[in-house]
Amino acid sequence: MLASETFGSTGPAKRPSVQVGDPFTEKVLIECSLEIFAEDLVVGIQDLGGAGLSCATSELASGGSGGMRVELDTVPLRDPSLSPEEILMSESQERMCAIVEPSKIARFLEICKKWDVTVNVIGEVTDGDRLIITWHGEVIVDVPPRTVAHEGPVYNRPVAKPEYVDRMNAQVLDLPMPKSPAEVKAAILKLISTPNMADKSWVTSQYDKYVQGNTIQSQPEDSGMIRIDESTHLGVAISTDANASWSYLNPYEGAKLALAEAARNIATAGAKPLAVTNCLNFGSPEDSGVMWQFAETVRGLADGCLEMGLPVTGGNVSFYNQTGDVAILPTPVIGVLGVIQDVRARTPMSFKDAGLDLYLIGDTKNDLGGSEWAYMHGQRGGEAPIADLQKEMRLIDLLLEGQSIFVAAHDLSQGGLAVTLAEMVLHNNIGATLTLSGELGIALLSESPGRVVVAVSPADGADFAVMAKVHDISIAKIGSTGGDALTINDSVIPLNELRAAHTQTIPKLFG
């Protein structure tokens, strides 16, 4: 629903019919498909995603040299009251549409039955050049498939930069900055208890993340990781990231920054970023300002992927996310997938031992525009940071090379160094003592991109310094691990107080 219609400012609420994903059913479908592929039983196959069966049939027919005839009466339905339009457009998940030669149908159906996958023959490939779909014997679709799949109408939406952009970018932030030990403690406790920064385990624990025993790491780690080969321990990691506040101020840079963060989160675990997907969420495209946000986001993502050498494997666009004239902030969610040769060698986000040295990788600037600290104080203006993707790529190389000596690695993003440190010490209940120089508020709250905190054994410090110099990345030793508190200069925050502030917000909101 949200892709085609806005919510009205008055009147009854609309409830989008979004199916809840079923990871187990998806896994069974994948395994069934892999066995079918291994026996070379399909001529073509298409996932049922956007626009459902209408898209899958038209794309399959358009990709071949013939036509196709489909009988909607034979489509397996969860709800028998669905109209033909609903059957065609439904985006129910965990479905595939396959083309199988008649001589291989029996074996195809046998494999589906083995995996307990619902299956039915819904049509056939024809000698013609038309996609014909029937319902109760009546022809309801009769079109050349290319007109649907490749040659459909193209909208030429007006595009205009919204007036708010220059006005917001010109705003000078006037934020209170913590200075005294008491102010630093209060600021950190308040920051990590906001809904954006608070612990999300109340939500993420709803799913069983460890079915089949191949989940190596999950939230709140920087990326999720699974083992895909039990003999070699080959694994894949994936991270999804977005910062709508940055995209609101500068959608071009916002897309590049989200891409960089997702890739960085893959590398902190020791995996090499390889591919990109995306989910681009915006208000109504009939608004010229929203179209400008969208166009700038796509341009930024394209430029970023080209510069970093990361192909886009697929994606999704969701428009009309607004109520009346009020649209959501432009929110490009960027996913990056990476590969790790041996999941046993991964780098976790936190440390388990005292006596390790903590280093801050990367440069900290006065980047408070679009930050969580600014949002907390009701200030949305200023300028978003500028992504330096060349430096991000050198940082990724450093993280991969340093995998053998990093005991832990955790990237800095929303909430800056303050949130990163809090998450690291709470994960394994091991404290840390930090000595920070310069303006303490900027050091803790700035959200400059391209930064990571790593834990290193003192014996490996010299080797780490050499690696950083080779990759032209700045590093600074900022403290050490140990104790039962997070100590920053003269400010001491006991871990039990830190944990209470971090974990109570979400259960209170949803409980």
Phi and psi in degrees as a GROMACS rama.xvg file:
@    title "Ramachandran Plot"
@    xaxis  label "Phi"
@    yaxis  label "Psi"
@TYPE xy
-65.9027  -18.8859  LEU-2
-77.0145  -8.06287  ALA-3
-135.906  -5.28056  SER-4
-153.2  136.701  GLU-5
-85.3643  166.032  THR-6
-86.576  134.898  PHE-7
-74.6436  152.399  GLY-8
-73.6198  -18.9712  SER-9
-130.989  168.297  THR-10
96.0807  177.673  GLY-11
-66.5171  147.994  PRO-12
-70.7697  142.096  ALA-13
-96.1845  136.202  LYS-14
-112.025  104.089  ARG-15
-61.0255  138.955  PRO-16
-90.3158  84.6511  SER-17
-106.644  118.734  VAL-18
-69.89  139.725  GLN-19
-76.2744  128.866  VAL-20
-62.9201  146.115  GLY-21
-119.8  93.363  ASP-22
-58.335  -36.1726  PRO-23
-67.3703  -46.4149  PHE-24
-61.0613  -40.0617  THR-25
-61.9643  -41.7896  GLU-26
-62.766  -44.2729  LYS-27
-62.7148  -42.6121  VAL-28
-62.6012  -40.3365  LEU-29
-62.898  -47.0032  ILE-30
-63.7679  -40.1999  GLU-31
-61.0871  -44.9022  CYS-32
-63.1255  -40.846  SER-33
-63.5386  -39.2791  LEU-34
-67.298  -38.1331  GLU-35
-63.4853  -41.9197  ILE-36
-63.5858  -42.1466  PHE-37
-61.119  -30.306  ALA-38
-96.5081  7.52735  GLU-39
54.4302  51.9774  ASP-40
-97.4652  -9.16992  LEU-41
-119.039  144.655  VAL-42
-85.7395  -36.4496  VAL-43
-156.948  155.842  GLY-44
-151.79  144.905  ILE-45
-140.466  131.891  GLN-46
-70.3597  141.776  ASP-47
-89.8053  97.8118  LEU-48
-111.811  -121.41  GLY-49
-59.3438  134.025  GLY-50
67.3948  6.6537  ALA-51
56.3711  -132.741  GLY-52
-66.0954  -32.6223  LEU-53
-62.5464  -38.8791  SER-54
-74.335  -44.9577  CYS-55
-62.831  -44.6879  ALA-56
-68.2986  -41.9358  THR-57
-67.4443  -38.4624  SER-58
-70.4091  -38.9878  GLU-59
-65.4972  -44.2177  LEU-60
-66.7627  -40.0266  ALA-61
-66.9031  -31.2015  SER-62
-76.3896  -13.5561  GLY-63
-105.041  -166.241  GLY-64
-107.312  -0.10765  SER-65
-119.721  -164.221  GLY-66
-106.795  -166.534  GLY-67
-154.012  142.208  MET-68
-124.175  126.52  ARG-69
-125.259  135.661  VAL-70
-108.684  108.312  GLU-71
-62.9959  -24.1043  LEU-72
-60.4364  -22.7132  ASP-73
-94.9634  -1.5275  THR-74
-73.8321  125.959  VAL-75
-62.0369  129.545  PRO-76
-120.467  140.827  LEU-77
-81.5932  -31.1086  ARG-78
-124.005  107.559  ASP-79
-68.8492  -9.04664  PRO-80
-86.4708  1.07053  SER-81
-63.0272  140.111  LEU-82
-79.0476  163.775  SER-83
-59.7337  -36.1063  PRO-84
-62.1675  -41.1693  GLU-85
-69.0226  -38.0433  GLU-86
-63.7848  -41.3661  ILE-87
-66.7069  -38.9217  LEU-88
-99.262  -10.6909  MET-89
-57.3062  137.621  SER-90
-109.515  32.4296  GLU-91
-51.6671  136.385  SER-92
-84.4167  177.34  GLN-93
58.2324  47.9312  GLU-94
-135.918  148.928  ARG-95
-135.703  152.613  MET-96
-120.853  118.557  CYS-97
-118.742  148.935  ALA-98
-107.457  122.335  ILE-99
-128.38  137.432  VAL-100
-66.9177  142.763  GLU-101
-53.398  -35.4739  PRO-102
-69.01  -15.5421  SER-103
-109.288  2.15293  LYS-104
-59.9858  -44.5925  ILE-105
-59.1774  -46.6416  ALA-106
-67.7741  -37.6914  ARG-107
-58.6591  -48.1708  PHE-108
-66.9939  -33.3652  LEU-109
-63.0728  -43.6896  GLU-110
-65.7511  -42.1328  ILE-111
-60.8842  -40.8726  CYS-112
-64.8244  -39.2517  LYS-113
-57.4361  -40.4026  LYS-114
-90.4101  5.67083  TRP-115
57.1448  41.5618  ASP-116
-99.7201  124.511  VAL-117
-62.1148  131.504  THR-118
-147.854  149.087  VAL-119
-157.058  150.084  ASN-120
-82.0973  120.05  VAL-121
-110.936  -1.76319  ILE-122
173.685  -162.803  GLY-123
-153.146  156.97  GLU-124
-80.2161  138.23  VAL-125
-116.736  169.616  THR-126
-80.0462  -12.496  ASP-127
-78.8167  -163.979  GLY-128
-127.141  27.1609  ASP-129
-122.29  147.657  ARG-130
-96.1948  113.819  LEU-131
-116.788  125.967  ILE-132
-124.722  131.324  ILE-133
-117.66  158.707  THR-134
-144.213  116.126  TRP-135
53.8403  39.1159  HIS-136
83.9535  -9.20914  GLY-137
-95.4828  133.04  GLU-138
-75.7705  118.843  VAL-139
-110.151  -15.2431  ILE-140
-137.41  130.525  VAL-141
-150.001  90.8591  ASP-142
-141.851  154.757  VAL-143
-66.2999  125.651  PRO-144
-59.4237  -29.9236  PRO-145
-65.4746  -28.7219  ARG-146
-66.9663  -21.4742  THR-147
-93.238  -44.9119  VAL-148
-83.2073  -35.1118  ALA-149
-130.884  -21.0147  HIS-150
-121.547  29.6316  GLU-151
-71.2829  170.923  GLY-152
-64.3375  143.451  PRO-153
-112.282  123.814  VAL-154
-75.1216  139.91  TYR-155
-113.921  80.3437  ASN-156
-77.5606  140.827  ARG-157
-61.9848  140.956  PRO-158
-125.773  125.058  VAL-159
-149.236  134.629  ALA-160
-63.8209  125.803  LYS-161
-65.3936  148.976  PRO-162
-68.0174  -23.5346  GLU-163
-66.589  -25.2861  TYR-164
-61.6768  -54.8242  VAL-165
-64.1003  -37.0416  ASP-166
-65.436  -44.4652  ARG-167
-69.3763  -39.744  MET-168
-64.8767  -27.8229  ASN-169
-81.6443  -11.6407  ALA-170
-66.7993  137.857  GLN-171
-98.0037  119.625  VAL-172
-68.703  139.398  LEU-173
-125.073  80.88  ASP-174
-106.292  139.65  LEU-175
-69.157  132.97  PRO-176
-117.324  128.111  MET-177
-67.4499  138.904  PRO-178
-128.777  -51.0844  LYS-179
-75.8447  160.307  SER-180
-54.6323  -40.9098  PRO-181
-65.7512  -39.2195  ALA-182
-68.4218  -37.7501  GLU-183
-64.2243  -45.8059  VAL-184
-60.7416  -47.6941  LYS-185
-62.9455  -39.1376  ALA-186
-64.96  -44.1189  ALA-187
-66.9215  -43.3123  ILE-188
-63.2845  -38.0122  LEU-189
-70.2885  -40.6065  LYS-190
-64.1722  -46.5428  LEU-191
-77.8688  -3.75029  ILE-192
-102.256  -1.1569  SER-193
-69.4286  153.045  THR-194
-54.7875  -34.7919  PRO-195
-68.5385  -35.7177  ASN-196
-101.594  -13.8729  MET-197
-67.0117  158.668  ALA-198
-58.4453  133.084  ASP-199
-105.034  12.9617  LYS-200
-63.9296  -25.5409  SER-201
-59.1744  -32.8979  TRP-202
-85.1353  -50.3511  VAL-203
-70.9938  -19.6311  THR-204
-80.5437  -1.63671  SER-205
-66.4685  -31.4804  GLN-206
-94.6817  147.939  TYR-207
-79.2044  108.749  ASP-208
-85.934  -6.19943  LYS-209
-118.047  19.9552  TYR-210
-58.5663  134.224  VAL-211
75.5006  -5.30363  GLN-212
73.225  14.5753  GLY-213
-103.635  3.50107  ASN-214
-77.8374  119.521  THR-215
-92.7458  -41.1908  ILE-216
-152.657  154.324  GLN-217
-147.124  -173.521  SER-218
-52.944  135.312  GLN-219
-97.314  20.8799  PRO-220
-59.943  163.478  GLU-221
-63.047  -27.7102  ASP-222
-147.806  157.516  SER-223
-84.967  148.855  GLY-224
-144.266  134.99  MET-225
-129.266  150.475  ILE-226
-84.6922  129.921  ARG-227
-111.245  -6.54361  ILE-228
-142.35  111.321  ASP-229
-74.1174  -18.5782  GLU-230
-83.5889  -39.5054  SER-231
-100.385  -13.1873  THR-232
66.507  23.1203  HIS-233
-63.0054  140.333  LEU-234
-140.734  166.117  GLY-235
-125.087  148.312  VAL-236
-125.311  148.977  ALA-237
-143.14  143.365  ILE-238
-139.064  140.522  SER-239
-120.359  134.753  THR-240
-142.088  150.651  ASP-241
-159.795  150.928  ALA-242
-143.518  93.7962  ASN-243
-64.7443  -28.771  ALA-244
-65.12  -41.7485  SER-245
-67.6322  -41.5746  TRP-246
-66.3199  -30.4204  SER-247
-64.3059  -40.5256  TYR-248
-79.7325  -32.2161  LEU-249
-158.859  89.1087  ASN-250
-62.4257  -29.5745  PRO-251
-65.2772  -52.8445  TYR-252
-69.2705  -33.3181  GLU-253
-58.5214  -40.7882  GLY-254
-66.3371  -42.7331  ALA-255
-66.0617  -38.6481  LYS-256
-66.2741  -39.8583  LEU-257
-65.0773  -40.9565  ALA-258
-60.5972  -46.3689  LEU-259
-62.7723  -41.0123  ALA-260
-66.9842  -42.1876  GLU-261
-62.4398  -41.8681  ALA-262
-65.617  -40.4309  ALA-263
-61.971  -40.1145  ARG-264
-66.0792  -28.6406  ASN-265
-70.2612  -43.7691  ILE-266
-70.8797  -31.8409  ALA-267
-60.7681  -27.3298  THR-268
-84.2909  -7.0543  ALA-269
96.8455  10.4916  GLY-270
-99.242  153.238  ALA-271
-96.5383  120.805  LYS-272
-62.4122  135.615  PRO-273
-129.203  -31.4582  LEU-274
-152.699  160.888  ALA-275
-127.83  143.174  VAL-276
-131.43  171.576  THR-277
-154.175  156.3  ASN-278
-135.286  106.741  CYS-279
-101.405  117.051  LEU-280
-116.496  124.774  ASN-281
-144.827  173.315  PHE-282
-78.5037  -150.684  GLY-283
-75.4814  127.919  SER-284
-70.9059  -9.23551  PRO-285
-76.2634  -9.81838  GLU-286
-91.1378  122.023  ASP-287
-62.0785  -31.2103  SER-288
-69.0496  -39.9469  GLY-289
-64.6434  -40.5753  VAL-290
-63.3995  -34.9821  MET-291
-64.7861  -44.1355  TRP-292
-57.3003  -44.6795  GLN-293
-64.6838  -47.1468  PHE-294
-61.9388  -42.8155  ALA-295
-66.0528  -37.1989  GLU-296
-64.4924  -46.0849  THR-297
-63.1196  -41.0576  VAL-298
-62.3968  -43.389  ARG-299
-65.34  -41.9885  GLY-300
-65.9079  -41.9776  LEU-301
-63.0406  -46.6368  ALA-302
-62.3011  -41.4673  ASP-303
-64.992  -43.9735  GLY-304
-65.2235  -39.4228  CYS-305
-63.7305  -42.7467  LEU-306
-68.1203  -36.7885  GLU-307
-89.8971  -5.92716  MET-308
70.3134  35.1382  GLY-309
-113.67  117.867  LEU-310
-75.6045  147.538  PRO-311
-92.7911  117.851  VAL-312
-89.266  -15.6886  THR-313
169.109  177.524  GLY-314
178.834  -174.475  GLY-315
-150.266  144.474  ASN-316
-121.484  130.635  VAL-317
-120.699  111.086  SER-318
-101.921  177.122  PHE-319
64.1666  27.751  TYR-320
-85.974  79.7257  ASN-321
-161.18  161.534  GLN-322
-118.053  118.367  THR-323
62.3244  -125.124  GLY-324
-96.1606  2.62984  ASP-325
-99.6599  110.708  VAL-326
-94.4583  157.778  ALA-327
-65.3453  163.773  ILE-328
-66.7503  148.182  LEU-329
-59.3594  123.068  PRO-330
-130.938  83.8639  THR-331
-81.4641  115.673  PRO-332
-95.2431  118.129  VAL-333
-108.368  127.25  ILE-334
-108.324  137.568  GLY-335
-126.189  134.614  VAL-336
-109.546  139.67  LEU-337
-136.321  168.75  GLY-338
-120.694  138.619  VAL-339
-123.392  131.073  ILE-340
-68.8679  -31.382  GLN-341
-145.072  108.575  ASP-342
-63.7961  -19.9433  VAL-343
-68.2759  -19.0979  ARG-344
-97.6338  9.24896  ALA-345
-59.5976  158.185  ARG-346
-103.701  117.427  THR-347
-75.8704  168.605  PRO-348
-80.9595  -14.6037  MET-349
-135.768  166.719  SER-350
-106.065  154.653  PHE-351
-114.609  -3.0892  LYS-352
-128.086  151.695  ASP-353
-83.591  162.942  ALA-354
87.7234  7.25671  GLY-355
-89.9782  150.201  LEU-356
-88.2953  139.368  ASP-357
-105.806  130.823  LEU-358
-120.959  142.306  TYR-359
-100.131  119.667  LEU-360
-95.2082  131.603  ILE-361
102.984  168.602  GLY-362
-99.9327  137.371  ASP-363
-102.028  125.203  THR-364
-118.817  178.529  LYS-365
-82.6687  67.9387  ASN-366
-103.331  82.9702  ASP-367
-110.282  -9.35775  LEU-368
-63.8672  125.352  GLY-369
74.4275  12.3671  GLY-370
-82.4689  163.968  SER-371
-65.8206  -34.8892  GLU-372
-64.4092  -41.1653  TRP-373
-66.5842  -41.5189  ALA-374
-62.3206  -39.9133  TYR-375
-58.0657  -30.5136  MET-376
-103.192  19.5003  HIS-377
69.1929  23.887  GLY-378
-118.01  113.176  GLN-379
-105.569  1.86463  ARG-380
-89.2914  -161.307  GLY-381
90.049  -168.808  GLY-382
-115.025  142.04  GLU-383
-71.9618  153.931  ALA-384
-61.7056  161.422  PRO-385
-102.551  126.929  ILE-386
-72.9405  131.331  ALA-387
-109.799  88.4175  ASP-388
-71.8635  -25.7274  LEU-389
-64.7887  -42.8742  GLN-390
-68.1972  -37.1338  LYS-391
-60.763  -39.5057  GLU-392
-69.2285  -35.555  MET-393
-68.317  -36.4814  ARG-394
-63.7003  -42.9087  LEU-395
-60.1255  -43.0935  ILE-396
-61.1778  -40.2183  ASP-397
-64.638  -42.4499  LEU-398
-63.7629  -38.3219  LEU-399
-71.6592  -40.3752  LEU-400
-68.4825  -36.0448  GLU-401
-82.3529  2.95841  GLY-402
-54.4133  -34.7402  GLN-403
-71.7232  -20.1066  SER-404
-114.697  -10.6606  ILE-405
-79.5938  122.957  PHE-406
-80.7046  -32.2135  VAL-407
-154.783  153.855  ALA-408
-151.314  133.665  ALA-409
-144.843  126.513  HIS-410
-78.4713  159.443  ASP-411
-100.319  129.262  LEU-412
-143.697  -123.786  SER-413
-60.3835  133.349  GLN-414
90.0149  -10.4495  GLY-415
64.7326  -154.712  GLY-416
-62.8711  -34.0624  LEU-417
-58.7206  -47.9078  ALA-418
-70.9285  -40.4806  VAL-419
-58.2764  -46.8806  THR-420
-64.6796  -42.2603  LEU-421
-60.5882  -44.5808  ALA-422
-65.1146  -37.0055  GLU-423
-68.6559  -44.8235  MET-424
-72.8643  -30.7967  VAL-425
-77.1938  -26.3014  LEU-426
-60.5546  -42.8583  HIS-427
-120.109  12.5176  ASN-428
58.9696  40.0643  ASN-429
-118.534  123.895  ILE-430
-76.3284  -175.398  GLY-431
-156.034  152.231  ALA-432
-120.264  123.057  THR-433
-118.049  143.049  LEU-434
-121.579  109.83  THR-435
-111.908  137.454  LEU-436
-105.069  171.182  SER-437
77.7897  -161.275  GLY-438
-73.0239  114.046  GLU-439
-62.6011  -39.3931  LEU-440
-60.7728  -44.102  GLY-441
-65.4933  -43.0369  ILE-442
-58.6  -37.896  ALA-443
-88.1118  -33.3968  LEU-444
-110.612  -16.0113  LEU-445
-60.957  146.509  SER-446
-115.21  39.1801  GLU-447
-55.3457  132.656  SER-448
-75.2143  174.078  PRO-449
71.9737  34.2724  GLY-450
-129.238  148.409  ARG-451
-146.731  143.212  VAL-452
-101.542  129.806  VAL-453
-124.388  149.469  VAL-454
-106.252  130.019  ALA-455
-135.073  140.977  VAL-456
-64.0983  140.793  SER-457
-54.1333  -30.1836  PRO-458
-68.1492  -20.5452  ALA-459
-101.815  4.21474  ASP-460
-60.1445  -42.1896  GLY-461
-65.4605  -42.1305  ALA-462
-63.4913  -38.1859  ASP-463
-64.5175  -41.0465  PHE-464
-61.685  -39.1657  ALA-465
-65.2658  -45.556  VAL-466
-58.0785  -46.1075  MET-467
-62.3619  -39.4143  ALA-468
-66.0384  -40.6349  LYS-469
-60.317  -38.8805  VAL-470
-91.283  3.43412  HIS-471
57.1235  47.0415  ASP-472
-121.165  130.417  ILE-473
-78.1455  143.114  SER-474
-135.254  154.429  ILE-475
-144.855  129.561  ALA-476
-74.408  122.567  LYS-477
-116.519  -6.72028  ILE-478
167.028  -161.098  GLY-479
-148.522  163.273  SER-480
-94.2183  155.048  THR-481
133.416  159.379  GLY-482
92.2442  -176.83  GLY-483
-117.563  27.2288  ASP-484
-149.998  158.531  ALA-485
-96.7074  110.693  LEU-486
-110.17  121.108  THR-487
-122.533  108.666  ILE-488
53.4404  -116.004  ASN-489
-98.48  7.13091  ASP-490
-97.9157  125.761  SER-491
-117.928  122.214  VAL-492
-120.37  105.847  ILE-493
-56.8565  143.632  PRO-494
-61.3152  -32.3735  LEU-495
-66.3113  -35.9462  ASN-496
-69.3989  -40.2231  GLU-497
-62.3879  -43.9057  LEU-498
-66.6254  -41.1947  ARG-499
-60.982  -43.5789  ALA-500
-65.9017  -36.4112  ALA-501
-79.1129  -30.389  HIS-502
-103.079  -11.7738  THR-503
-88.5622  -20.5848  GLN-504
-63.5127  -54.373  THR-505
-65.162  -46.2943  ILE-506
-58.5257  -35.363  PRO-507
-66.9561  -37.6852  LYS-508
-71.3275  -34.7936  LEU-509
-107.502  -13.7355  PHE-510
